[in-house]
Amino acid sequence: MSAAPASSNIHDSPKDALVAYIDELEKSYYQWYKRKQSNYSTVWMSLQALAVVAGLATSVLAAVIHDEYFMGIGWGRIILVILPIVGSFASTLVGQTRAFELASLREQGRETVQYLVSLAKADFAAISDPKDYSQLHRWLVQQIHQLEQEQAVGFLTVASSRQDARPASPGQVRQQEEDDNQNKE
C-alpha cells in the first residue's frame, strides 16, 4: 500500500522513533484508509441512487406525460428512452466497479490501523524498560506490513473478480481448452 511515504526523519532514540511511527500511522495511514473508504462508498451510493431515481422517474413520467408528447420525436419519448439507459448504465457500473467491496476492504484497513494505534498508545504508556520501545515498534511495523499484504491480496481478489465477470473471448476459450488438454496428458 502506498498510503504514505516512510518517515524521512531518523530518530536517535527508540522512544522518539516509536512516537514518530505511531504519529505517522495516525496521520497518514489511517487518513488514507478513511479517505479511500469514503470515496468508494460515495461512488457506490451515488450509482445506486442514480439507478433508483432513473427507474422511478421513468415510471412517474410514463404515467403523467400526455399523449401529445409521444408524437414524433417529442421530449417525452426521448426522456423515456434516456432514463432507463442511464439507470442501466449506473447499475452496470455498480457491479463492474466493485465499489462496495472496495469500500468494505478499505474500512477493514481503517479499523485495523485504528486498533493498532490504540494498542500501541496503551502499550507505550505502560513501558517501563527502554528496550521495550524497540520491541513495540518492530511489532507494530510487522502488523502494518501484514495489513498491507492482506489489503493487496484483497484488492487483487476484487480486481480479478471484475476480470472474471467478463465473457471469455473465443481465443481465451481455445487457450483454456488447450491448457486443460495438456494437463490431462
Secondary structure as GFF3:
##gff-version 3
##sequence-region A 1 185
A	DSSP	alpha_helix	14	24	.	.	.	ID=ss1
A	DSSP	pi_helix	25	29	.	.	.	ID=ss2
A	DSSP	alpha_helix	30	64	.	.	.	ID=ss3
A	DSSP	three_ten_helix	67	70	.	.	.	ID=ss4
A	DSSP	alpha_helix	75	97	.	.	.	ID=ss5
A	DSSP	alpha_helix	99	126	.	.	.	ID=ss6
A	DSSP	alpha_helix	131	164	.	.	.	ID=ss7
A	DSSP	alpha_helix	170	184	.	.	.	ID=ss8
###
